[in-house]
Amino acid sequence: MKKAHLLILVLLIISAISAPIIYVYYFDDERELFFGVSFGLNTASEAKLLIDKVKDYTNLFLINSWDISTNETALNEICEYAVNAKLHFIVFFSFVSHVAYPWHTTWLDTAKERFGEYFLGVYFYDEPGGNQIDKGVWRGGAPVGTFSNYSEAANWYVENICSSGSMIDLKTRYIPVFTSDYALYWFDYLAGYDCVFVEFGWNHSRIQHIALGRGAAKLQNKEWGVIITWTYTHPPYLENGTRLFEDFVTAYRAGAKYIIVFNYPKINEYGILKEEHFNAMKEFWNLLRRSPKTLGERVDGQVAYVLPKDYGWGMRSPDDKIWGLWPRDNRSPIIWENMNKLIERYGLKLDIIYDDPKFNYKEKYSTIYPWNSTIT
C-alpha cells in the first residue's frame, strides 16, 4: 500500500512539473500565428463591440477603416482598447499625410513606445497589384506613361510604390508595412511591403494563391498571411462557417503567419460576421491552443514553378491581363496548363516564383520546373 501511495505521489509531482511545460509549448505554438478579424466600420463604439466579441479567441485586430485612420481620437481609443484586451493590432493608412492630417507623423513616431509589442505595423493602401491588373495603375488615376516591355512596367510599379512619400515615411521609421492583394505578390514585396495577405475569395484557387504568395515571401525573406474576403457581391458576402473553418485550416497548414477574416460592410452590429463565423473562429482557436496536431501537418513549399522574369500576369484565368496593360500572350496558355498540372500533383507543396537573378531559388527547392517545362 505504501508503494502504491509513493507511486501516486511521484506521478502527481511529475504531472505538476510537466503541466506548465505542456502549456508553454502550446502557447508558443499559438504565438507563431496571428489570428483575428478586420474592422471596417466608422466608430470607436462599433470597434469596441467587435473586440469584446472576439477577444477570447483571437489575438489580432486589423483596424481597416478610412474614417478611423483620419480620426486621431477614435484611433487612439480603439488601439488602447485592443491593447487592454491583449490583442495585437495593425492600423490602416491609405496615405501618411503631413498636410491634411499632420498628426499622422506624430502618431507613427510614438506608436511603438505607446503600444509596445501590440502594435504590429501599418496596412498601407489596399490591393495595389490587383488594381494594377484591373485598372492599369496601382492606385487612383490614369495609367502613367507607356511601356515597351514587361520589365519597364515591372520597374515602374516597384519604383513608384517604394518611392511614394507614405512608403518612405513608414520605412524611415522602421514600421512594418502590410497590405492585402490578389495579384502580383512578388512585385509587392519588391516594392517594399514586409507582409502581404493573400486573398481567399470569390472562386479563386486557394492553392494557387498560396503558392504565389508564399513563394514570393519565402524567396524574398518576408512574411505572408491570408485574409478571407467576400465570396459574393451581395449579402451575406462571406462564405458559411463550415467553409470558413476549412479555409482557416488550409491557411494554417500552408504556414501562414497571419489569418484574418475580412469584415465589411455592416449588415449587423458586428459587420458581416454571424454566429456561425464566430463559432468557426472559436473552434479553430481552441484546436490551435489545445490540439494543433488535429489541424494537420504544416506543409512548406518544396517544389518551385518558375515564371519568366517580370511576367506580371494576373493568373486568375487563361485570359487575364499582363500588368493591366497587355492581353495574354503566347506564353499564357502554357503557364496556365503547367501551373494547374503542378497544383494537382503537388498541392500545398507547390510554390510559384519568378526568374530573377537577385534570388537564388535553386538553394531553397529540391524540385524546380521552368515555366515552359513539358509536364505529363
C-alpha positions in Angstrom: 0.0 0.0 0.0 2.9 2.4 0.9 4.5 1.7 -2.5 1.2 2.5 -4.2 0.9 5.8 -2.3 4.5 6.5 -3.2 3.9 5.8 -6.9 0.8 8.1 -6.9 2.9 10.9 -5.2 5.6 10.5 -7.8 3.1 10.7 -10.6 1.5 13.8 -9.1 4.9 15.5 -8.9 5.7 14.7 -12.5 2.3 15.9 -13.6 2.7 19.2 -11.6 6.1 19.7 -13.2 5.2 18.8 -16.8 1.8 20.6 -16.9 3.4 24.1 -17.2 5.7 22.8 -19.9 2.8 21.5 -22.0 1.0 24.8 -21.6 4.0 26.8 -22.6 4.5 24.6 -25.6 1.1 25.2 -27.0 1.2 28.9 -26.1 4.4 29.3 -28.0 2.9 27.4 -31.0 -0.1 29.7 -30.8 2.1 32.8 -30.8 3.6 31.7 -34.2 0.2 32.6 -35.7 -1.7 35.9 -35.6 -5.4 35.2 -35.9 -8.2 37.7 -36.0 -10.7 39.9 -37.8 -10.7 43.2 -39.6 -12.8 46.2 -38.6 -14.1 48.4 -41.4 -16.9 50.4 -39.7 -16.9 54.0 -38.6 -16.9 54.5 -34.8 -14.9 53.5 -31.8 -18.0 52.1 -30.1 -18.5 49.7 -33.0 -14.9 48.6 -32.8 -15.2 48.0 -29.0 -18.2 45.9 -29.6 -16.3 43.7 -32.0 -13.3 43.5 -29.8 -15.4 42.3 -26.8 -17.0 39.7 -29.1 -13.7 38.1 -30.3 -11.1 38.9 -27.7 -11.3 35.4 -26.1 -10.5 33.5 -29.3 -8.3 35.9 -31.4 -5.0 37.7 -30.9 -5.1 40.2 -33.8 -7.3 43.1 -34.7 -6.9 44.8 -38.1 -8.2 48.4 -37.9 -9.1 48.7 -41.6 -11.2 51.9 -41.8 -10.7 55.1 -43.6 -12.9 57.0 -41.1 -10.8 55.8 -38.2 -7.5 56.4 -40.0 -8.4 60.1 -40.3 -9.7 60.5 -36.7 -6.9 60.6 -34.2 -9.2 60.4 -31.1 -11.1 57.4 -32.3 -7.9 55.6 -33.5 -6.2 56.0 -30.1 -9.4 54.9 -28.3 -9.6 51.7 -30.4 -5.8 51.0 -30.1 -5.9 51.4 -26.3 -9.0 49.2 -26.0 -7.3 46.5 -28.2 -4.2 46.5 -26.0 -6.3 46.2 -22.8 -7.9 43.2 -24.4 -4.4 41.7 -25.2 -4.9 42.0 -28.9 -2.2 42.8 -31.3 -3.3 45.3 -33.9 -2.4 46.7 -37.4 -3.6 50.2 -38.5 -4.7 51.1 -42.0 -3.5 54.3 -43.6 -4.3 55.0 -47.3 -1.5 57.5 -47.1 0.6 59.3 -44.5 -0.3 62.9 -44.7 1.8 65.8 -43.5 -0.8 68.4 -44.5 -4.4 67.1 -44.3 -3.6 65.1 -41.2 -0.4 66.3 -39.6 -1.0 64.1 -36.6 -0.2 61.1 -38.7 3.6 61.5 -38.4 3.5 62.2 -34.6 1.3 59.2 -34.2 3.7 57.0 -36.1 6.7 58.4 -34.2 5.1 57.4 -30.8 3.1 54.2 -31.7 5.9 51.7 -30.7 6.5 53.4 -27.4 2.9 53.8 -26.6 1.6 50.4 -27.6 4.7 48.2 -27.4 4.7 44.8 -28.9 0.9 45.0 -29.6 1.5 47.5 -32.4 2.5 45.3 -35.4 2.6 47.9 -38.2 0.7 49.8 -40.8 -1.6 48.4 -43.5 -0.7 50.8 -46.3 -3.0 51.1 -49.3 -5.1 48.1 -50.5 -4.7 45.6 -53.3 -2.0 47.5 -55.3 -1.3 44.5 -57.5 -5.0 43.8 -58.1 -5.6 47.4 -59.0 -2.6 47.3 -61.4 -4.0 44.3 -63.2 -7.7 45.5 -63.3 -7.1 49.3 -63.8 -3.7 49.6 -65.3 -2.4 51.6 -62.3 -1.7 50.6 -58.7 -3.7 53.4 -57.2 -6.2 56.1 -58.3 -5.8 57.9 -61.5 -5.0 57.1 -65.1 -2.1 54.8 -66.1 1.1 56.7 -66.1 3.4 56.5 -69.1 3.8 53.9 -71.8 6.0 50.9 -71.6 7.6 48.9 -74.4 8.0 45.7 -72.5 7.1 43.9 -69.3 10.4 44.8 -67.5 9.7 48.5 -67.9 6.2 48.1 -66.4 7.6 46.0 -63.5 10.3 48.6 -62.8 7.7 51.4 -62.8 5.4 49.5 -60.5 8.1 48.7 -58.0 9.8 52.0 -58.0 6.6 54.0 -57.9 5.4 52.3 -54.8 8.7 52.2 -52.9 9.4 55.9 -53.7 6.0 57.1 -52.6 6.1 59.5 -49.7 4.0 57.3 -47.5 6.2 54.2 -48.0 9.3 56.3 -47.3 7.7 57.7 -44.1 7.0 54.2 -42.9 10.3 52.7 -43.9 12.4 55.5 -42.3 10.6 54.8 -39.0 11.2 51.0 -39.4 7.5 50.3 -39.2 6.5 47.0 -40.9 4.2 47.6 -43.9 1.3 45.3 -44.7 -1.3 45.0 -47.5 -3.8 42.5 -49.0 -3.7 41.5 -52.6 -4.9 39.1 -55.2 -2.2 39.5 -57.9 1.4 40.5 -58.3 2.5 39.4 -54.8 6.1 39.0 -55.9 6.3 42.7 -57.0 4.5 43.9 -53.9 7.4 42.5 -51.9 9.9 44.1 -54.2 8.2 47.4 -53.8 8.8 47.4 -50.0 5.9 45.5 -48.4 7.0 43.4 -45.5 3.9 41.2 -45.4 1.2 40.6 -48.0 -2.1 38.9 -47.0 -3.1 36.6 -49.9 -6.9 36.9 -50.5 -9.1 33.9 -50.3 -12.2 34.9 -52.1 -14.6 34.5 -55.0 -13.9 31.2 -56.7 -10.1 31.7 -56.9 -7.9 28.7 -56.2 -6.6 28.7 -52.6 -3.6 26.6 -53.5 -2.6 28.7 -56.5 -2.7 32.0 -54.5 -0.9 30.3 -51.5 1.8 29.2 -54.0 2.2 32.7 -55.4 2.2 34.5 -52.1 4.2 32.0 -50.0 6.8 31.6 -52.8 7.3 35.3 -53.1 7.7 35.7 -49.3 10.0 32.7 -48.9 12.4 33.7 -51.6 12.5 37.4 -50.6 12.7 36.6 -46.9 9.4 38.3 -46.0 6.3 37.2 -44.1 2.9 36.3 -45.5 -0.6 35.7 -44.4 -4.2 35.0 -45.6 -7.2 37.3 -45.5 -10.6 35.6 -46.2 -12.6 38.0 -48.2 -16.0 38.1 -50.0 -17.5 35.1 -51.8 -20.5 37.1 -53.0 -21.0 40.7 -54.1 -24.2 40.9 -52.0 -25.3 39.7 -48.6 -24.2 37.5 -46.9 -20.9 38.4 -48.7 -18.9 35.9 -46.7 -18.8 32.1 -47.1 -20.6 30.0 -44.4 -19.0 28.9 -41.2 -18.0 25.4 -42.3 -16.2 26.7 -45.4 -14.6 29.4 -43.3 -13.2 26.9 -40.9 -11.8 24.9 -43.8 -10.0 28.0 -45.0 -8.5 28.5 -41.6 -7.1 25.0 -41.7 -5.8 25.4 -45.2 -4.0 28.6 -44.4 -2.6 27.2 -41.2 -1.3 24.0 -42.9 0.3 26.1 -45.6 2.3 28.0 -42.9 0.6 31.4 -43.0 1.7 33.6 -40.1 -1.4 35.7 -40.3 -5.0 34.6 -40.8 -7.7 37.3 -40.9 -11.4 37.4 -41.7 -12.4 40.5 -43.7 -15.4 42.1 -42.1 -17.1 44.8 -44.2 -19.8 46.3 -44.8 -22.3 46.5 -42.0 -25.3 44.1 -42.1 -25.4 43.5 -38.4 -23.9 45.0 -35.3 -20.6 43.3 -35.9 -20.2 43.9 -39.6 -20.9 40.9 -41.8 -19.9 38.3 -39.3 -22.6 36.0 -37.9 -22.6 33.5 -35.1 -21.6 30.7 -37.5 -18.5 32.6 -38.4 -17.6 33.4 -34.7 -18.2 29.7 -33.9 -15.8 28.6 -36.6 -13.2 31.0 -35.2 -13.7 29.6 -31.7 -13.4 26.1 -32.9 -10.2 26.8 -34.8 -8.7 28.8 -31.9 -9.4 26.1 -29.4 -7.9 23.4 -31.5 -4.9 25.6 -32.2 -4.3 26.0 -28.5 -5.2 22.6 -27.2 -4.5 20.1 -30.0 -2.8 21.7 -33.0 -1.9 18.4 -34.5 -5.5 17.7 -35.2 -5.4 20.6 -37.7 -3.0 18.6 -39.9 0.7 18.7 -40.7 2.1 22.1 -41.7 3.4 22.0 -45.2 6.3 24.0 -46.6 6.9 24.8 -50.3 9.2 22.1 -51.6 8.6 22.4 -55.3 9.0 25.6 -57.4 7.4 26.6 -60.6 9.4 29.4 -62.1 7.7 32.1 -64.1 9.5 34.4 -66.6 11.2 37.5 -65.2 8.8 40.4 -64.8 5.9 38.5 -66.2 3.2 40.4 -64.3 0.2 38.2 -65.4 -2.9 38.3 -63.2 -3.3 34.5 -63.5 -7.0 34.4 -62.4 -8.0 32.9 -65.8 -6.3 32.0 -69.0 -7.4 35.3 -70.5 -6.2 37.6 -67.6 -4.2 40.7 -68.4 -0.5 41.3 -68.1 0.4 44.3 -66.0 -3.2 45.5 -66.7 -1.8 46.9 -70.0 -1.4 43.9 -72.3 -3.6 41.0 -73.2 -2.4 37.4 -72.6 0.5 36.4 -74.8 1.6 33.1 -76.3 3.2 32.0 -73.0 0.0 32.4 -71.0 -1.7 29.2 -72.1 1.5 27.2 -71.5 1.9 28.6 -68.0 -1.8 28.1 -67.2 -1.8 24.5 -68.2 1.5 23.7 -66.4 0.5 25.5 -63.3 -2.7 23.6 -62.9 -0.9 20.3 -63.6 1.5 21.1 -60.8 -1.2 22.2 -58.4 -3.0 18.9 -59.0 0.3 16.9 -58.5 1.8 18.7 -55.5 -1.0 20.7 -53.8 0.3 22.7 -50.9 3.9 21.7 -51.5 4.0 24.0 -54.6 5.4 27.5 -54.7 5.2 29.7 -57.7 8.1 32.2 -58.1 9.9 34.3 -60.7 13.1 34.0 -62.5 15.2 36.8 -61.0 19.0 36.8 -60.7 18.7 38.6 -57.3 17.3 35.5 -55.7 18.9 32.0 -55.8 15.9 29.7 -55.8 17.9 26.6 -56.5 19.1 26.6 -52.9 15.6 26.6 -51.5 13.8 24.0 -53.6 14.5 20.3 -54.2 12.4 20.2 -57.4 12.2 23.0 -59.9 10.1 23.4 -63.0 10.8 26.2 -65.5 7.7 27.9 -66.9 7.9 26.0 -70.2 8.6 22.6 -68.9 7.0 19.6 -70.5 4.8 18.2 -67.8 2.9 14.9 -68.4 
